[in-house]
């Protein structure tokens, strides 16, 4: 009986050791929801939230500050859409955030974010992210301290695009050609 118990204990210990070998966290480059961190290069991206923006609301109109005046008017069939993103760097070297984003619908239609001037401090911009726990936006910035806790990407979308969900945010970096990450937006 003692030998049998000893054999079972050794077997269980060996199984636990083998199971631990599979504990390495896989790199995720496609998130099925906004809560998932996706990796592109050395950086992890998280969509904090996404939603339609209302330019008649004072808070949302502030988010739209700095949009090119020639693009700032919505057509009868357009809507403003915001995606708030945070970035983390757990590597031991400084890395630069992605510089190419787009929303893609189920038809394959692609939409790029609006160009926004430097007066808007809440907009996502290409930036270096410090090593060993660095974050973007900077934890002391206005963007990081809003309830959304991220920098915003602003899109002008045709209203019918909402009929072609799920929408996906694709993230690419000109510094890492051929690689991309994506997140399904909770619209």
N, C-alpha and C positions, 0 to 999 in steps of 0.2 A: 504494500500500500504506500509506504514511504517513497519507494522508487517511482511509482506512478505519479504521485503528487509532485515529486521533484522534476520528473520529465515534463509534466504539464506546466509547471512554473517556468522551466527553462524555455519551453516552446512559446509560452505567452510573452516572455521577455524578448525572445528573438523576433516574434511578430511585431511587438511594439517598436523595436529598433528598426525593422524594415519599414514600418509605417512612417516613422519619423523622417526617413529619407525622402518621402513624397511630400513633406510639409513645405517645401520651397514654394513661395508664392509665384504664380505664373504672371507673366507680363500681360496685361489686358490692354488691347488697343481698340476694342469696340465695347462701348457701354450700352446696355439695354435700357438704361434710365439715367436721369440726371444725377442720381446719387453715386454712381459708379465712377471711380477714378480711372482714367485711361492714360496710358503712357505713350509718349512720343519722344524718342531719344532718351535723354536723362531726366526729363520732366514729366510730372504727373499733372493732368488737367482734370478739373471737376467743374461741371456746369452746376452752378448754385441754383439757378432757376431760369425759366424762360416764360415770357408772356407778351401779350399784345400791349402796346403802349397807347395811352389816350392823350393826345396833344392838348385837349381841353382841361386836363387835370394839371394843377400847378406843379406837382412833383414830377410827373412824366414830362411836362414841357421843359423842365430844367434838365432832364436827361437828354433831351433832343437839342440842347444848346450846342452851337458850333457846327451843325449840319450845314453843308454848302447851301447858300440861299437859293440857288437855282434848282436844288433837289428837295428843298424843305417843305414843299406843298404836296399834299397827298392828292392823287387822282380820285375820282369817284369810286373806283374799285380797288383802292390801295389801303394798306394798313401799316402802321409802325410795329415792329416786333423787336423785343430786347432779349438778349441772352447774356447772363452774368456768368463769368468764368473766373476761377481761381487756379493758380499754378503753384506747384511745390517742387523743390529740388532736394532730393535726399542724397545726391552724389557728392563727391568730394571736390568738385570743380564748378565754377560759375558756368551757367548755361543760359542761352537766349531763348525767349519765348517764341512760339510759332508766329508766323507773319501772314499766313494764308488760311482764311476761314470761309466756309460757305454753308448755306443750308440747302439740302437736297430733298426734294419731295419724292413720292413713290413713282412718279412718271420720269424721274431723272432730271427734272428742271432744277437748275442751280441758281442760287441768289447770294451775292456777295454783300458784306456789310458796307454801310455808308462811310464815306470819308468824312471825318469830323476834325475840325481844327483844334489846336492846342488849348483853346479856352475851356474846353470841356475836360475836367480832371477825372471824370468817372469812366471814360472810354478806355477800352482795352487797346494797348499799344505794344509794339515789339519792344522788349526790354530785357536786360540781364537779370537773372535770378541767382542770388547768392548761394554758395555751397552749403552743405550740411544743414538743411532745414530752411533754406531761403524760401521766401514766398513772394508771389505777385498776385494782386497788388500789394505793395509794402504794407505791413500790418499797421503802420502809423498813418496811412493815407485815408482820405475821405472815402474812397471807394471801398476799402477794406472795413471801414467802420459803419457803413450803412447796414440795414438789416439784410440786404442781399449779399454782403460780404465778398463781392467780386467786382471786377471791371466789366463794363457793358459793351457788347457788340450790338450795333443798331442796324436793323435791316428794314428796307421798304419792300414789302411783299404784296403781290396781287392777292386780294381777298380770297379768290377761289383756291389758292394753294392750301388753305385749311381743309379743303375737301380731299386732299391727296396726302393724308397723314398715314403713318407717322413721318414726321420731319426729322431729318438727321443733320446734326452739326458735324461737318468734316473739318479736321484740324491738320494742317500741313505746315512744314517749315522749309524755307528755301535752303536752309543749312543742312537738311537731311532729305535730299531728293529721293523720290520714289516711296517714301514712307508716309503713312497717315494714321490718324486715330479718328474715331467717330463716336458720337453720343446720340442716342435716340432722345429727342426732346419731348417733354411731358406737356404737350399742347392740348 
